[in-house]
Amino acid sequence: MARQINVALIGNPNTGKTSVFNRLTGLNQKVGNYPGITVEKKQGVCKLDRGLKAHIIDLPGTYSLNASSVDENVVIELLLNKNDKDYPDVAVVVADVENLKRNLLLFTQIKDLGIPTVLAINMADRMKRKAISLDIEALEKQLETKIALVSSRKNEGFGYLKELITDYNLLSTKPCLNASSIAPEYFDRLRTAFPKQDLYKLWLVITQDVNFGKLDRNELKGVASFQTESESNLKRLQQKETIARYQFINNILKETLTIDTANAKDFQSRLDRILMHKVWGYVIFFGILLLIFQAIFDWSSYPMDFIDSTFASLSEWTKNVMPPGDFTNLIAEGIIPGLGGIVIFIPQIAFLFLFISILEESGYMSRVVFLMDRVMRRFGLSGKSVVPLVSGTACAIPAIMATRNIESWKERLITILVTPFTTCSARLPVYLIIIALVIPEQEILGIFSLQGLTLMFMYMLGFAAAIGSAWLLDKYMKIRSKTFFVIEMPHYKVPLFKNVLITVVEKTKSFVVGAGKIILAISIILWVLASYGPGDFNNAEEIVRTETAGETLTEAEFENKVASFKLENSYIGYMGKAIEPAVRPLGYDWKIGIAIVSSFAAREVFVGTLATIYSVGSEEEETIKNRMAAETNPVLGTPLFNFASGVSLLLFYAFAMQCMSTLAIVKKETNSWKWPMWQLFVMSGIAYIVALAAYQFLK
Amino acid sequence: MPTIATLKKGQRAIIKEFSVEVVPLKLLEMGCLPGNEVALVQTAPFQDPLYININGSHLAIRKETAANIEIELL
């Protein structure tokens, strides 16, 4: 068996670290979560020479080892814990050639931990254009390391980088900076109190909350001979350390790096002048948003229609081919429509992440944050809330995870709380089907379809609800938190197709595997509940025959009566009847009631549930929409889905908190049940009241 | 006293000492250190946040943070 070594990929954000990871591992990678926290853990395998195999971990991007977020903490926890199974044999620090100085800060810190460290200078292809020249040999000597110039865009230098990784035990582990020089007196005391510990590691442990094997902070404080410093003194020492590191780096780069500024073409500032313009900047941003919506609604409808019809014929085909019976029914009416309900989302999710990853890769997303910060702050949010709110249109779960880089706790909490109001892709099928049912197919001004405008209104309503509630929360929530905001404006880059593709595949996969499981399980449970029942259910035919004695019915009419009698007397029928009094004032019947209850697990289940409820008992193949249009209100005898009940349903889905997975992620991110419960009751309460008002007013 | 917040577009300055209590360490790590050169590249509408260039690092910070960093105009 090949010997395996652990390689940690570390680097600042925007250095193309993930591209380097993708180049090294290809599609041979696995994305998971770190236990207990929702930080993405990316790992992959790369074959090296001499029968060696590298297990590569792509650690979250960080500017230094002084963590200020959960993501950054992951890096330190791993690097300080020699017992971790992923503890690296060698670290590869990825740096951007255009920001070498800042990137080297992290490099010196990693090297000081005594881990063999290779420096991979990325984006080497830009050196010529930016008139940058580097004396690699001198730099290697000064930093006592090995350097690989790589270009993930052109796929250059990776062979040499792999060689350097293979020869990791030839690397020097001498520190760059003598830790004691930061504060000699303080470090002397440290050494006396903990003679066996590495001073730099000790210093890192003291200055941040890290679980360091057995030696945690409390024990440090417990050692009587050691007096720790006040927090502001420690901060001052951290500042001193940073300055000392930059001095070290400046001295080295003075001799090894030259940038001929006269020759450098400043493409970035010219593009910034347009993209961040007071007027054009916003025009372009909204133009891009419009394009994204167009893609999600219009372009994705073609593959979605195809998926829809494919699953419908698959279900029909199964029924014809397999022997009739419970098992065939389970597959044809429970499992296949359930699977179809998952697959149908793939085109939209893929389109959304295609755009988001292109915007992030190109460096444009940071400009949006910059443009929107002042506006968002008025509502208690941050410019960085734009990304979660926009990603919320795909799914609230990754969106809530994306709030992690908001520095202020209050702004972050508000963003988490209001993000579920934005119209996620799970609401879309509900909106689409109801809009198709109750909004007339008309055109306004000859070009805009009324249905399309209604959909756009629903999206705007979602954003308005999010922003409005953020404003209220900001006003009434008493949380004191320091607000600071720093964001890097990365260089513009043409997105790498491979990176974009991997992101799209990954996000789609995680939806299918994660949310898909719940959707399928619920679809099957619902099918079972609708296909079986107690007492009268099993004598349906006899009862209907006695009830209709004297009437002349065709075979088909009789069958339909039996089917609807069965449904009413099935387990799900009883459940729906039980909650009917609560939903009747909103204009719904017990069937919609069932669909609403089941969609508390996940909204998209609504359509699947109705599909299951209606397809049970109907012989001929009808689309769900036609079936819904034919439903009548049992009391009034008018169509059940009319304008009033349709609008009421749309509004209910716009506001209600109906997603178990979102509640779970909010619990994780806020570390308390208080906030998810708040969302569940407040949002669903608003939904009920608004839907009630709408129906009573419009009916 | 001039601070980064009072810089005009295109103006350059040298960062002076500042208090660690009000300026986050992260900003230092991104290159905002005493002695470094800073230039205002652009401001967002309402003059906030500010897009600055410190020694080749392109950063955006809010005006309130910028007002805590004293400078000497070049």
Chai-1 contact restraints between the chains, C-beta under 6 A:
chainA,res_idxA,chainB,res_idxB,connection_type,confidence,min_distance_angstrom,max_distance_angstrom,comment,restraint_id
A,Y63,B,E29,contact,1.0,0.0,6.0,A-B,restraint_1
A,S64,B,E29,contact,1.0,0.0,6.0,A-B,restraint_2
A,N66,B,L25,contact,1.0,0.0,6.0,A-B,restraint_3
A,S68,B,K26,contact,1.0,0.0,6.0,A-B,restraint_4
A,R102,B,G31,contact,1.0,0.0,6.0,A-B,restraint_5
A,R102,B,S57,contact,1.0,0.0,6.0,A-B,restraint_6
A,K235,B,V20,contact,1.0,0.0,6.0,A-B,restraint_7
A,R236,B,V20,contact,1.0,0.0,6.0,A-B,restraint_8
A,Q238,B,L25,contact,1.0,0.0,6.0,A-B,restraint_9
A,Q239,B,V20,contact,1.0,0.0,6.0,A-B,restraint_10
A,T242,B,L28,contact,1.0,0.0,6.0,A-B,restraint_11
A,T242,B,E29,contact,1.0,0.0,6.0,A-B,restraint_12
A,I243,B,L33,contact,1.0,0.0,6.0,A-B,restraint_13
A,Y246,B,L33,contact,1.0,0.0,6.0,A-B,restraint_14
A,M276,B,Q42,contact,1.0,0.0,6.0,A-B,restraint_15
A,K278,B,P45,contact,1.0,0.0,6.0,A-B,restraint_16
A,F370,B,A44,contact,1.0,0.0,6.0,A-B,restraint_17
A,F370,B,A60,contact,1.0,0.0,6.0,A-B,restraint_18
A,L371,B,A44,contact,1.0,0.0,6.0,A-B,restraint_19
A,D373,B,P49,contact,1.0,0.0,6.0,A-B,restraint_20
A,R374,B,A44,contact,1.0,0.0,6.0,A-B,restraint_21
A,R374,B,F46,contact,1.0,0.0,6.0,A-B,restraint_22
A,R374,B,D48,contact,1.0,0.0,6.0,A-B,restraint_23
A,F484,B,P24,contact,1.0,0.0,6.0,A-B,restraint_24
A,F484,B,T65,contact,1.0,0.0,6.0,A-B,restraint_25
A,F485,B,R62,contact,1.0,0.0,6.0,A-B,restraint_26
A,V486,B,K26,contact,1.0,0.0,6.0,A-B,restraint_27
A,V486,B,L27,contact,1.0,0.0,6.0,A-B,restraint_28
A,V486,B,I61,contact,1.0,0.0,6.0,A-B,restraint_29
A,I487,B,A60,contact,1.0,0.0,6.0,A-B,restraint_30
A,E488,B,L59,contact,1.0,0.0,6.0,A-B,restraint_31
A,M489,B,H58,contact,1.0,0.0,6.0,A-B,restraint_32
